[in-house]
Amino acid sequence: MSPGVAPLRCVILDTGDVDRPTLRAAAEFARLLRLEILGVFIEDPSLLALASLPFARELRMPEYGWQALMPQRLDEELRVAGLRARERFREEIELRGLPGRFEVRRGDPATLTEAVAQPSDVLIVAAEPQAAGAFAPAHALVRRAALASAASLLLLPQTGMAGPGPVAAVVDSEAGPCFELASRIAAATGEVAIAVPRMDDSSSAALSASLAQALGPRGERLLVVPRELAALDALLSVAAERRIPVLLVAD
């Protein structure tokens, strides 16, 4: 993300049963920054190949019983899940009056993620794995590809966007694009942006301690971090532990 230039799109990628809180949080984030939102539902054909193997099994809920995977049933489940994702996407963007579109693509999740994501995009990624059952492998591939991309990332905890509170930005200076974006988000939510000094130690414990020192008793609404600073394991841990979204801003 170049200084002073907003990302062009907010992109949410998923496969399987799309999580509504994540979708709702993505739509709210796009609304705050006045971004177009693109929803991409990925049908992974390798799931159908896996289902054809004689030893392939899945744990079915709520019976907690192992059952054979059947390609025809899995293909139908993918089709229904895509229709459900499209409807949920439409509901969320219409509720907020957002410009947006939805696509269903079939192919390798890693390759499609790379093809869809542009450097100027903000990709929406769950901070914690959410998919289960037959869709879990494809979901993990999408998540891994998004984390490895050069685009900006919004890591969302299972609770979605946090409630009221300042927007914290880990920065060297308040003059850079990272703090500028944090200030823009804070203004859109009626909050303040707070600069958190960069740390030599990139562990989750050090980041949490730095946040506590800068924010005091207040809980942050969002943490904004430059992409090049990212120690992903630490940031994923902070997002999950503090129940806050973390925005990794690309240069």
N, C-alpha and C positions, 0 to 999 in steps of 0.2 A: 504494500500500500504506500504510494508516494505521499510526501508531505502535503497536507491540505487537500488531498483528493479522496473522496468517499469511495468505498467499495461499490461496485455496480449492482451486485445482486447478493441476496442472502439465499444460500442453497442448502436444502436439507435432503440428504440421501438416506435411504433405508431399504430394507428388504424384509419380507415377512409381515407380521402384524405391527404396523406403525404405532408407536407409543403416543397417545394423544397429549399428555403433558409436555412432551418434547416438542411436538408440532405446535402446540399453543404458545410455548415459550419462544420458538423460532419466529412465529408470526408477530408476537409482541415486540421482539427485538427489531424485526424489519419495520414495524410501524414506527418505533421510536426514531430510527435513523432514516425513515422515508425511503426504504429500499424496495425494489422489486424482489419478490420471493419466488424461487423455483423449487418445485418438489420433484424429485426423481425417485421412482420406485424401480428397483433392480430385480429382475427375475434371473436367478442364477441357474443356468441349465445343468451345472454340475450336480445340483440337488437331484435332478431327475436321473442322472447317471448313477448316483449313489443309491437311489431307491431301487434300481434294477439289480443291485448286488444281492445275492441270496442271504447273506449274513446281516444285511442292514436292518437295524431296529431303531425305534424311537420310544421314549417314555411318554405315554399318553396320560394327560390329566383330565378329570380328577381321579381316575381309577388307579393311577400309579402302576400301570401295567405295561410291559414291553410288547410292542406290536410290530409286525413287519411293515416296511415302507413300500407303498404301492405307487409306481410312477403316475398312473392315471389320477389317483386321489390327490397326490402331491401337486400335480399340474393344475388341478381344479382349485386346490387350496391357494396356490400362487395367484391364479386369476381372481379369485374372490378377495384375497388380501389386497391385490392391486386396486380393485374397485372400491374396497372399503377405505384404503389410503387416499384415493382420489376424492371421495366424498368428504372425509374428515378434513382434508386440505382445503377443499372448496368452502366448507363451513367456516373454518378459521379465518381465511383471508377475506371472505365476504363480510364477516362480522366486524372486521377492522377496516374495510374499504381499501384493501391493498391491491396493487397491481401484481399479478402473478400467473403462473402457468404450471401445469403438472404433466409429467411425462412418465410413461412406462417403457423401460428398456430391458432387453434380454441380452445377457452376456456376462463375461467375467467381471465381478464387482470391482476388483482392483483396476482393471483396464478402463472400465466405464467411469470410475471415479476420477481417474487421471484425465480422461477425455472431456468430462463435464466441467471439472473445476478449472476456473481461470484464476491467475494470480491476484486479480482484483476482487475476487469473491470472498465472502465469509461462509465457510462451511460449518454446518451445525452437526456436532458430534456428542453423543451421550458420554458423560464422564465415567459412567459405570456400564458394563455390558448389560443389555436388557432382554435381548431375544433369547428364547429357549426352544427346545425341541429341534425339529428338522431345519428351522430357519437360522439357528445359532451360528453355524459355520459361515454362511454367507454374510450375516450381520457382522461377524468378527472381521471378515475380509474388508468390508466397506469401511469399518471403523479404523482399521490399520492403515488402509490406503489414504484416508482423510488425514490421519495424524502424520503421515509421511509426506503430504503434499506441501507445496510452497505457499498455499493460500492462507489467509487469516482463518482462525478457527474459533468457534464458540463452544466450549466444553460445558455441557449442561448436567447438573446433578439430577437425580430422579425426581426431585421436587420442582424442577423447572426454574423459572426466574425467581430470584429472591424478592422479599418484600422491601419496604422503605429502608433507606440507608445510603451513605455516601458511596461514590464510585471511586475505588482505590486504583491507582496506577503506579506500577513499579517503573521508575524512570530515573535517568541521570539528571534531567532538566525538565522544567515545566514548559520549555520552548519547543519541544519536539512533537512529532505527529501522534505519538502514543498518548501523551497527556492532553493534546488537543482533542483527540477522539473521546477520551474519558470525560473531558469538560462538556463536549457536545451531548454525550449520553446523559450526563448529570443534569444539564440544563433542560433536556427533554423530559426528565422525570421530576424536576423541581428539587433536585438534590445538589450537593456540592461534590467537586472532585478533589481528592486528597492525594498528594504525591507521597509515594513510599520509596525511600532510597533503595537503590540496588544493593544486593548483598554479594560478597565473595563466595559465601556458602550457598549453594543452590538446593539444599535439602528442603523437604517439606516442613521440618521442624523450624529451620531458620526463617523460612518465608512466613510461617504462622506467627513466629515471635516478632518479626518485623512489622507485620500487619497489626498485631496487638499493640505494639508500641506507638504506631502512627495513628491508629483509630481509637485507642482507649476502649471504653466499654461498648462503643457503637459497633454494630455488625454491618459489614459492607453489603451493598446491593449487587455489586459486580466488581471483579478484579480484572484489570487490563494490564497485559504484560507484553513486551516486545517479543516477537517470534524468535529472534536470535538468542534471547536469554533463556528460552524454554528448556527446562529439564522436565520432560513430559511426565515422567513417573511422579515427580514431586508435585506438579501442577494438578495432575489427576487426583492425587491423594488429598491435596488441599481442597479441591472442588468438592470431593466426596465428604471429607471430614467437616468442613465448614458449611456445607450445603449451599454453596454459592456458585454461580456461573463464572467461568474464567474465559476471557477473550484474549487470544494470542494474535497480536497485530503484526502482519507481514510488512516488510519495508516497502 
